Amino acid sequence: MATYVIGDFIRETRIRKGYTQEEVSYGICTPASLSRIENGMQTPGRYILDKLMERLGMENSVFNVFVKQGGNGTLRARTGNGQKHG
């Protein structure tokens, strides 16, 4: 299983799909909060994480949120089949 820092995963998926931070964060959190999440400076709560993943078209069943706190406070997730999705 592959492991990704959640902010990196969100940023890479957002950019790959051609969305701005404003588009992804609209109605979920502020663009500044999304920027901090993407840069690993803020850990999203479960609700915000779920909504961001939904906005990016990522189903929780695909991403299969094996979420845990990393040693340095970063939120990490492992995909169920070891591949990046998006």
C-alpha positions in Angstrom: 0.0 0.0 0.0 1.3 3.4 -0.9 1.3 6.2 1.6 0.7 9.9 0.8 0.7 13.1 2.8 -2.9 14.2 2.4 -2.1 17.8 1.4 0.2 16.6 -1.4 -2.5 14.2 -2.6 -5.1 17.0 -2.6 -2.9 19.5 -4.3 -1.7 17.0 -7.0 -5.3 15.9 -7.7 -6.6 19.5 -7.8 -3.9 20.6 -10.3 -4.3 17.5 -12.4 -8.0 18.1 -12.7 -7.4 21.8 -13.5 -9.2 23.3 -10.4 -8.1 26.4 -8.5 -8.0 26.5 -4.8 -11.0 28.8 -4.8 -13.0 26.3 -6.8 -12.2 23.4 -4.6 -12.6 25.2 -1.3 -15.9 27.0 -2.2 -18.4 26.4 0.5 -16.1 24.0 2.4 -13.3 26.1 3.8 -11.4 29.2 2.9 -8.9 29.2 0.0 -6.3 30.1 2.7 -7.2 27.0 4.7 -6.9 24.8 1.6 -3.5 26.3 1.0 -2.4 25.5 4.5 -3.8 21.9 4.1 -1.9 21.4 0.8 1.3 22.7 2.3 1.0 20.5 5.4 0.5 23.5 7.8 -3.0 22.6 8.8 -4.7 19.2 9.3 -8.3 19.0 7.9 -11.0 17.6 10.1 -12.9 14.6 8.9 -15.8 16.6 7.5 -13.6 19.0 5.6 -11.5 16.1 4.3 -14.6 14.2 3.1 -16.0 17.3 1.4 -12.7 18.2 -0.3 -12.3 14.6 -1.6 -16.0 14.7 -2.8 -15.4 18.0 -4.6 -12.3 16.4 -6.3 -14.4 13.4 -7.4 -12.6 11.0 -5.1 -14.8 8.5 -3.4 -13.9 7.5 0.1 -14.2 3.9 -0.9 -11.6 4.5 -3.6 -9.3 6.5 -1.3 -10.3 4.2 1.5 -9.4 6.5 4.3 -6.9 4.6 6.3 -6.1 7.9 7.9 -3.7 8.4 10.7 -1.6 11.1 12.3 2.0 11.0 11.0 4.9 11.4 13.5 5.2 15.1 12.6 1.5 15.8 12.8 0.8 15.4 9.1 -2.3 13.5 8.1 -1.4 10.5 5.9 -3.6 8.2 3.9 -3.0 4.8 2.3 -4.8 3.7 -0.8 -6.4 0.3 -0.7 -4.5 -1.0 -3.8 -1.2 0.8 -3.5 -1.9 3.1 -6.5 -2.5 6.8 -6.7 -6.1 7.7 -7.7 -7.5 10.7 -9.4 
